[in-house]
């Protein structure tokens, strides 16, 4: 089933019009495509805000602004299309509408693509896309997740970063517990900052206030993605839930304490490294729920503080 497209001038369109974590878990597959098609121009259909990080992978030449499964902007003729977005049929049809010379995707007869590997719903997100491209002859390394530090200064060099937000309430640990962790880190001599997007400013302010962090510690709404990436790359520690920020910590090998629930870390967790510690109660549920998942609530602030100490100690020892 091997596919090659090494001729200079060939155009490859890759669809992954999702969020930050989705981009970062797709990096090994993207790099496998680049290695196998060194002469092709690879365009990634993804949100425009992800452009800088996408290009920093070394696997993407340009980004075609796209959100979800909406119509794609014009991009010219496509020699090959790669579906790193989903299993189809909608994503298959979206790429099929560009009339590519070939489609690399999971099998989906209703999407007009009967060949290709089968979808495994229990597979880790990184392994899933590595398996897909490998099935078409592009050998991928699931550990190929590292990114270079962004070419701009961190807004808080050497800080411990607490990120309390998450896309859905089911994945949001209580603000009071994040505040307890932030206060403990501050009392232990760490400079602590709290981050969040514009829609997460209220919870970030609450965490900073409850922790008594003082003026300037709340960076929510003040860091665009490039600055956030620089912050994480230069941080001593990241404490957050199952979010894109967790994947930034993985990409920059920044020590992290990650709070999982209701999605198991076997699906979205970091690689097995000493600097990344995962807390999970072992309870699955709806990741899009409107209330914090019971399994997430089983994780105490004391557990997270203890894990933070272990992550920092392991890194200091170089283990």
C-alpha positions as a Markdown table, in Angstrom:
| # | Residue | x | y | z |
|---|---|---|---|---|
| 1 | Unk | 0.0 | 0.0 | 0.0 |
| 2 | Unk | 3.1 | 2.3 | -0.1 |
| 3 | Unk | 2.5 | 5.7 | -1.6 |
| 4 | Unk | 5.2 | 8.1 | -2.6 |
| 5 | Unk | 5.2 | 11.7 | -3.9 |
| 6 | Unk | 8.7 | 12.9 | -4.0 |
| 7 | Unk | 8.6 | 14.9 | -7.2 |
| 8 | Unk | 9.2 | 18.6 | -6.7 |
| 9 | Unk | 6.0 | 20.6 | -7.2 |
| 10 | Unk | 3.6 | 17.9 | -5.9 |
| 11 | Unk | 1.0 | 19.2 | -3.6 |
| 12 | Unk | -0.2 | 17.4 | -0.5 |
| 13 | Unk | -3.2 | 18.6 | 1.5 |
| 14 | Unk | -3.5 | 17.4 | 5.1 |
| 15 | Unk | -6.7 | 17.9 | 7.0 |
| 16 | Unk | -6.5 | 18.4 | 10.8 |
| 17 | Unk | -8.7 | 21.4 | 11.4 |
| 18 | Unk | -8.9 | 20.9 | 15.2 |
| 19 | Unk | -7.3 | 22.3 | 18.3 |
| 20 | Unk | -3.8 | 22.7 | 19.8 |
| 21 | Unk | -3.6 | 19.3 | 21.3 |
| 22 | Unk | -4.8 | 17.7 | 18.1 |
| 23 | Unk | -2.1 | 19.4 | 16.2 |
| 24 | Unk | 0.6 | 18.4 | 18.6 |
| 25 | Unk | -0.5 | 14.7 | 18.8 |
| 26 | Unk | -0.4 | 14.7 | 15.0 |
| 27 | Unk | 3.2 | 15.9 | 14.7 |
| 28 | Unk | 4.9 | 12.4 | 14.4 |
| 29 | Unk | 2.5 | 11.5 | 11.5 |
| 30 | Unk | 3.2 | 14.9 | 9.8 |
| 31 | Unk | 6.9 | 14.4 | 10.1 |
| 32 | Unk | 6.6 | 10.9 | 8.6 |
| 33 | Unk | 4.8 | 12.4 | 5.6 |
| 34 | Unk | 7.6 | 15.0 | 5.2 |
| 35 | Unk | 10.3 | 12.4 | 5.3 |
| 36 | Unk | 8.5 | 10.2 | 2.7 |
| 37 | Unk | 7.7 | 13.2 | 0.4 |
| 38 | Unk | 10.7 | 15.5 | 0.7 |
| 39 | Unk | 10.0 | 17.1 | -2.7 |
| 40 | Unk | 6.3 | 17.8 | -2.1 |
| 41 | Unk | 4.7 | 21.0 | -0.8 |
| 42 | Unk | 2.7 | 20.0 | 2.3 |
| 43 | Unk | -0.3 | 22.2 | 3.2 |
| 44 | Unk | -2.0 | 21.7 | 6.6 |
| 45 | Unk | -5.7 | 22.6 | 6.8 |
| 46 | Unk | -6.0 | 23.8 | 10.4 |
| 47 | Unk | -6.9 | 26.9 | 12.4 |
| 48 | Unk | -4.9 | 29.9 | 11.4 |
| 49 | Unk | -3.8 | 30.5 | 15.0 |
| 50 | Unk | -1.8 | 27.3 | 14.9 |
| 51 | Unk | 0.3 | 28.3 | 11.9 |
| 52 | Unk | 3.5 | 29.2 | 13.8 |
| 53 | Unk | 3.6 | 25.9 | 15.7 |
| 54 | Unk | 2.6 | 23.9 | 12.7 |
| 55 | Unk | 5.5 | 25.4 | 10.6 |
| 56 | Unk | 7.9 | 24.9 | 13.5 |
| 57 | Unk | 7.4 | 21.1 | 13.2 |
| 58 | Unk | 9.5 | 21.2 | 10.0 |
| 59 | Unk | 6.8 | 19.1 | 8.3 |
| 60 | Unk | 4.4 | 21.8 | 7.1 |
| 61 | Unk | 5.1 | 24.4 | 4.4 |
| 62 | Unk | 2.0 | 26.4 | 4.8 |
| 63 | Unk | -1.4 | 26.5 | 6.7 |
| 64 | Unk | -4.7 | 26.7 | 5.0 |
| 65 | Unk | -7.1 | 28.3 | 7.5 |
| 66 | Unk | -9.8 | 25.9 | 8.4 |
| 67 | Unk | -12.1 | 25.2 | 11.4 |
| 68 | Unk | -13.8 | 21.9 | 11.8 |
| 69 | Unk | -15.5 | 20.5 | 8.8 |
| 70 | Unk | -16.5 | 23.7 | 7.2 |
| 71 | Unk | -15.8 | 24.4 | 3.5 |
| 72 | Unk | -12.1 | 24.7 | 2.8 |
| 73 | Unk | -10.7 | 27.8 | 1.1 |
| 74 | Unk | -9.3 | 27.4 | -2.5 |
| 75 | Unk | -5.9 | 25.8 | -2.5 |
| 76 | Unk | -5.3 | 24.7 | -6.1 |
| 77 | Unk | -4.8 | 21.2 | -7.5 |
| 78 | Unk | -4.0 | 18.5 | -5.0 |
| 79 | Unk | -1.9 | 15.4 | -5.8 |
| 80 | Unk | -2.5 | 13.7 | -2.5 |
| 81 | Unk | -4.9 | 14.4 | 0.4 |
| 82 | Unk | -4.3 | 13.0 | 3.9 |
| 83 | Unk | -7.2 | 12.8 | 6.4 |
| 84 | Unk | -5.7 | 13.2 | 9.9 |
| 85 | Unk | -9.0 | 14.7 | 11.1 |
| 86 | Unk | -11.2 | 11.7 | 11.6 |
| 87 | Unk | -12.7 | 8.5 | 10.4 |
| 88 | Unk | -15.1 | 10.0 | 7.9 |
| 89 | Unk | -17.5 | 10.2 | 6.1 |
| 90 | Unk | -17.7 | 14.0 | 6.4 |
| 91 | Unk | -14.0 | 14.6 | 6.5 |
| 92 | Unk | -13.4 | 12.1 | 3.7 |
| 93 | Unk | -16.0 | 13.9 | 1.5 |
| 94 | Unk | -14.4 | 17.3 | 2.3 |
| 95 | Unk | -11.1 | 16.1 | 1.0 |
| 96 | Unk | -12.6 | 14.1 | -1.9 |
| 97 | Unk | -14.3 | 17.3 | -3.1 |
| 98 | Unk | -10.7 | 18.6 | -3.9 |
| 99 | Unk | -10.4 | 15.7 | -6.4 |
| 100 | Unk | -7.0 | 14.6 | -5.1 |
| 101 | Unk | -4.9 | 12.1 | -7.1 |
| 102 | Unk | -5.0 | 9.8 | -4.0 |
| 103 | Unk | -6.6 | 9.8 | -0.6 |
| 104 | Unk | -4.7 | 8.5 | 2.5 |
| 105 | Unk | -7.4 | 7.8 | 5.1 |
| 106 | Unk | -9.1 | 5.2 | 7.3 |
| 107 | Unk | -11.5 | 2.9 | 5.5 |
| 108 | Unk | -15.0 | 4.4 | 5.2 |
| 109 | Unk | -17.1 | 3.0 | 2.4 |
| 110 | Unk | -19.9 | 5.5 | 3.1 |
| 111 | Unk | -17.3 | 8.3 | 2.6 |
| 112 | Unk | -16.3 | 6.9 | -0.8 |
| 113 | Unk | -13.0 | 5.3 | 0.6 |
| 114 | Unk | -13.3 | 1.5 | 1.0 |
| 115 | Unk | -9.6 | 0.9 | 1.4 |
| 116 | Unk | -7.2 | 1.9 | 4.2 |
| 117 | Unk | -6.7 | 0.6 | 7.7 |
| 118 | Unk | -9.7 | 0.2 | 10.1 |
| 119 | Unk | -10.4 | 2.7 | 12.9 |
| 120 | Unk | -9.6 | 1.7 | 16.5 |
| 121 | Unk | -11.7 | 3.7 | 19.0 |
| 122 | Unk | -9.5 | 2.8 | 21.9 |
| 123 | Unk | -6.2 | 3.7 | 20.4 |
| 124 | Unk | -3.9 | 6.5 | 21.7 |
| 125 | Unk | -4.3 | 9.6 | 19.6 |
| 126 | Unk | -0.6 | 9.7 | 18.6 |
| 127 | Unk | -0.5 | 6.0 | 17.8 |
| 128 | Unk | -3.6 | 6.3 | 15.7 |
| 129 | Unk | -2.3 | 8.7 | 13.1 |
| 130 | Unk | 1.2 | 7.1 | 13.1 |
| 131 | Unk | -0.5 | 3.8 | 12.2 |
| 132 | Unk | -2.5 | 5.5 | 9.5 |
| 133 | Unk | 0.4 | 7.0 | 7.6 |
| 134 | Unk | 2.6 | 3.9 | 8.3 |
| 135 | Unk | -0.1 | 1.8 | 6.5 |
| 136 | Unk | 0.5 | 3.9 | 3.4 |
| 137 | Unk | 4.3 | 3.4 | 3.6 |
| 138 | Unk | 5.3 | 6.4 | 5.7 |
| 139 | Unk | 7.0 | 5.0 | 8.8 |
| 140 | Unk | 6.2 | 7.1 | 11.8 |
| 141 | Unk | 7.8 | 7.3 | 15.3 |
| 142 | Unk | 5.2 | 8.0 | 18.0 |
| 143 | Unk | 7.9 | 9.5 | 20.2 |
| 144 | Unk | 8.8 | 12.2 | 17.6 |
| 145 | Unk | 6.9 | 14.8 | 19.5 |
| 146 | Unk | 9.5 | 17.4 | 20.4 |
| 147 | Unk | 9.3 | 21.0 | 19.1 |
| 148 | Unk | 12.0 | 23.7 | 19.2 |
| 149 | Unk | 11.5 | 26.5 | 21.6 |
| 150 | Unk | 9.7 | 29.5 | 20.0 |
| 151 | Unk | 11.9 | 32.3 | 18.8 |
| 152 | Unk | 10.5 | 34.8 | 21.3 |
| 153 | Unk | 11.1 | 35.4 | 25.0 |
| 154 | Unk | 9.0 | 33.9 | 27.7 |
| 155 | Unk | 6.7 | 36.4 | 29.5 |
| 156 | Unk | 7.7 | 34.7 | 32.8 |
| 157 | Unk | 11.0 | 32.8 | 32.5 |
| 158 | Unk | 11.4 | 29.9 | 34.9 |
| 159 | Unk | 7.8 | 30.1 | 36.3 |
| 160 | Unk | 5.6 | 27.4 | 37.5 |
| 161 | Unk | 2.5 | 27.6 | 35.2 |
| 162 | Unk | -0.9 | 26.7 | 36.5 |
| 163 | Unk | -3.5 | 26.4 | 33.7 |
| 164 | Unk | -7.0 | 25.8 | 35.3 |
| 165 | Unk | -9.1 | 26.0 | 32.1 |
| 166 | Unk | -10.4 | 23.3 | 29.8 |
| 167 | Unk | -12.6 | 23.1 | 26.8 |
| 168 | Unk | -15.5 | 21.5 | 28.7 |
| 169 | Unk | -16.6 | 21.5 | 32.4 |
| 170 | Unk | -16.2 | 17.7 | 32.7 |
| 171 | Unk | -12.4 | 18.3 | 32.4 |
| 172 | Unk | -12.1 | 21.3 | 34.7 |
| 173 | Unk | -10.7 | 20.6 | 38.1 |
| 174 | Unk | -12.1 | 23.0 | 40.8 |
| 175 | Unk | -10.5 | 26.4 | 41.0 |
| 176 | Unk | -10.1 | 26.0 | 44.8 |
| 177 | Unk | -7.8 | 23.0 | 44.2 |
| 178 | Unk | -5.8 | 24.7 | 41.5 |
| 179 | Unk | -5.4 | 27.6 | 44.0 |
| 180 | Unk | -4.2 | 25.3 | 46.8 |
| 181 | Unk | -1.5 | 23.9 | 44.4 |
| 182 | Unk | -0.5 | 27.3 | 43.3 |
| 183 | Unk | -0.2 | 28.6 | 46.9 |
| 184 | Unk | 1.9 | 25.5 | 47.9 |
| 185 | Unk | 4.2 | 26.1 | 44.9 |
| 186 | Unk | 4.6 | 29.7 | 45.8 |
| 187 | Unk | 5.3 | 28.8 | 49.5 |
| 188 | Unk | 7.9 | 26.4 | 48.2 |
| 189 | Unk | 9.8 | 29.3 | 46.5 |
| 190 | Unk | 8.4 | 29.0 | 43.0 |
| 191 | Unk | 7.3 | 32.0 | 40.9 |
| 192 | Unk | 3.7 | 31.0 | 39.9 |
| 193 | Unk | 1.7 | 32.4 | 37.1 |
| 194 | Unk | -1.8 | 31.4 | 36.0 |
| 195 | Unk | -2.8 | 31.2 | 32.3 |
| 196 | Unk | -6.0 | 30.9 | 30.3 |
| 197 | Unk | -7.6 | 32.1 | 27.1 |
| 198 | Unk | -9.9 | 35.0 | 26.9 |
| 199 | Unk | -12.9 | 32.8 | 27.8 |
| 200 | Unk | -11.0 | 31.5 | 30.9 |
| 201 | Unk | -10.1 | 34.8 | 32.5 |
| 202 | Unk | -12.7 | 34.5 | 35.3 |
| 203 | Unk | -11.4 | 31.1 | 36.6 |
| 204 | Unk | -7.8 | 32.3 | 36.2 |
| 205 | Unk | -8.5 | 35.4 | 38.3 |
| 206 | Unk | -10.2 | 33.2 | 40.9 |
| 207 | Unk | -7.3 | 30.9 | 41.1 |
| 208 | Unk | -4.8 | 33.7 | 41.4 |
| 209 | Unk | -6.9 | 35.5 | 44.0 |
| 210 | Unk | -7.5 | 32.5 | 46.2 |
| 211 | Unk | -3.8 | 31.6 | 46.1 |
| 212 | Unk | -2.8 | 35.1 | 47.0 |
| 213 | Unk | -0.3 | 35.3 | 44.1 |
| 214 | Unk | -0.3 | 39.0 | 43.9 |
| 215 | Unk | -0.3 | 41.5 | 41.0 |
| 216 | Unk | 1.0 | 40.3 | 37.7 |
| 217 | Unk | 0.6 | 36.5 | 38.3 |
| 218 | Unk | -2.6 | 36.3 | 36.2 |
| 219 | Unk | -1.6 | 36.1 | 32.6 |
| 220 | Unk | -5.0 | 35.0 | 31.3 |
| 221 | Unk | -6.1 | 36.7 | 28.1 |
| 222 | Unk | -2.6 | 38.3 | 27.8 |
| 223 | Unk | -0.8 | 35.5 | 26.0 |
| 224 | Unk | -1.5 | 34.6 | 22.4 |
| 225 | Unk | -0.5 | 31.1 | 21.4 |
| 226 | Unk | 3.1 | 32.0 | 20.4 |
| 227 | Unk | 3.7 | 33.7 | 23.9 |
| 228 | Unk | 1.9 | 30.8 | 25.6 |
| 229 | Unk | 4.2 | 28.3 | 23.9 |
| 230 | Unk | 7.3 | 30.4 | 24.9 |
| 231 | Unk | 6.0 | 30.5 | 28.5 |
| 232 | Unk | 5.6 | 26.7 | 28.6 |
| 233 | Unk | 8.9 | 26.1 | 26.9 |
| 234 | Unk | 10.7 | 28.2 | 29.5 |
| 235 | Unk | 8.7 | 27.0 | 32.5 |
| 236 | Unk | 10.0 | 24.9 | 35.4 |
| 237 | Unk | 6.6 | 23.2 | 35.8 |
| 238 | Unk | 3.1 | 23.0 | 34.3 |
| 239 | Unk | 0.1 | 22.0 | 36.2 |
| 240 | Unk | -3.1 | 21.5 | 34.1 |
| 241 | Unk | -5.8 | 19.2 | 33.0 |
| 242 | Unk | -6.3 | 17.3 | 29.8 |
| 243 | Unk | -5.8 | 20.3 | 27.5 |
| 244 | Unk | -3.6 | 21.6 | 24.7 |
| 245 | Unk | -1.3 | 23.1 | 27.3 |
| 246 | Unk | -0.5 | 19.6 | 28.5 |
| 247 | Unk | 0.6 | 18.7 | 25.0 |
| 248 | Unk | 2.8 | 21.8 | 24.9 |
| 249 | Unk | 4.6 | 20.6 | 28.0 |
| 250 | Unk | 5.2 | 17.3 | 26.2 |
| 251 | Unk | 6.5 | 19.0 | 23.1 |
| 252 | Unk | 9.0 | 21.1 | 25.1 |
| 253 | Unk | 9.8 | 18.4 | 27.7 |
| 254 | Unk | 8.7 | 20.7 | 30.4 |
| 255 | Unk | 7.9 | 19.0 | 33.7 |
| 256 | Unk | 4.2 | 18.6 | 34.2 |
| 257 | Unk | 1.5 | 17.4 | 36.5 |
| 258 | Unk | -1.6 | 16.4 | 34.4 |
| 259 | Unk | -5.0 | 15.9 | 35.8 |
| 260 | Unk | -7.0 | 13.4 | 33.8 |
| 261 | Unk | -10.7 | 12.6 | 33.9 |
| 262 | Unk | -13.0 | 11.5 | 32.3 |
| 263 | Unk | -10.7 | 10.6 | 29.3 |
| 264 | Unk | -8.1 | 8.0 | 30.2 |
| 265 | Unk | -4.5 | 9.0 | 29.7 |
| 266 | Unk | -4.1 | 5.8 | 27.5 |
| 267 | Unk | -6.0 | 7.9 | 24.9 |
| 268 | Unk | -4.5 | 11.3 | 25.2 |
| 269 | Unk | -1.7 | 11.2 | 27.9 |
| 270 | Unk | 1.9 | 12.1 | 27.5 |
| 271 | Unk | 4.7 | 9.6 | 26.7 |
| 272 | Unk | 6.2 | 7.6 | 29.6 |
| 273 | Unk | 8.8 | 10.1 | 30.8 |
| 274 | Unk | 9.9 | 11.0 | 34.4 |
| 275 | Unk | 9.1 | 14.6 | 33.9 |
| 276 | Unk | 5.4 | 14.1 | 33.1 |
| 277 | Unk | 3.2 | 12.8 | 36.0 |
| 278 | Unk | -0.4 | 11.9 | 35.3 |
| 279 | Unk | -3.1 | 11.7 | 38.0 |
| 280 | Unk | -6.2 | 9.7 | 37.1 |
| 281 | Unk | -8.8 | 8.0 | 39.2 |
| 282 | Unk | -9.4 | 5.3 | 36.6 |
| 283 | Unk | -13.0 | 6.4 | 35.9 |
| 284 | Unk | -14.2 | 7.0 | 32.4 |
| 285 | Unk | -17.0 | 9.3 | 31.3 |
| 286 | Unk | -18.3 | 11.9 | 28.9 |
| 287 | Unk | -15.4 | 14.4 | 28.1 |
| 288 | Unk | -18.0 | 16.9 | 26.9 |
| 289 | Unk | -20.1 | 16.9 | 30.1 |
| 290 | Unk | -21.4 | 20.0 | 31.8 |
| 291 | Unk | -20.1 | 19.2 | 35.3 |
| 292 | Unk | -16.7 | 18.2 | 36.6 |
| 293 | Unk | -16.4 | 14.4 | 36.2 |
| 294 | Unk | -16.5 | 12.5 | 39.5 |
| 295 | Unk | -13.2 | 10.8 | 38.7 |
| 296 | Unk | -11.6 | 14.2 | 38.3 |
| 297 | Unk | -13.0 | 15.2 | 41.7 |
| 298 | Unk | -11.4 | 12.2 | 43.3 |
| 299 | Unk | -7.9 | 13.8 | 42.7 |
| 300 | Unk | -7.0 | 15.9 | 45.8 |
| 301 | Unk | -4.9 | 19.1 | 45.9 |
| 302 | Unk | -2.5 | 17.3 | 48.2 |
| 303 | Unk | -1.9 | 14.6 | 45.5 |
| 304 | Unk | -1.2 | 17.3 | 42.9 |
| 305 | Unk | 1.2 | 19.1 | 45.2 |
| 306 | Unk | 3.1 | 15.9 | 46.0 |
| 307 | Unk | 3.3 | 15.0 | 42.3 |
| 308 | Unk | 4.6 | 18.5 | 41.5 |
| 309 | Unk | 7.4 | 18.0 | 44.0 |
| 310 | Unk | 8.3 | 14.7 | 42.4 |
| 311 | Unk | 8.3 | 16.1 | 38.9 |
| 312 | Unk | 10.6 | 19.0 | 39.9 |
| 313 | Unk | 12.9 | 16.6 | 41.8 |
| 314 | Unk | 13.1 | 14.2 | 39.0 |
| 315 | Unk | 14.0 | 16.9 | 36.6 |
| 316 | Unk | 16.6 | 18.4 | 38.9 |
| 317 | Unk | 18.3 | 15.0 | 39.2 |
| 318 | Unk | 18.2 | 14.5 | 35.4 |
| 319 | Unk | 16.3 | 11.2 | 35.7 |
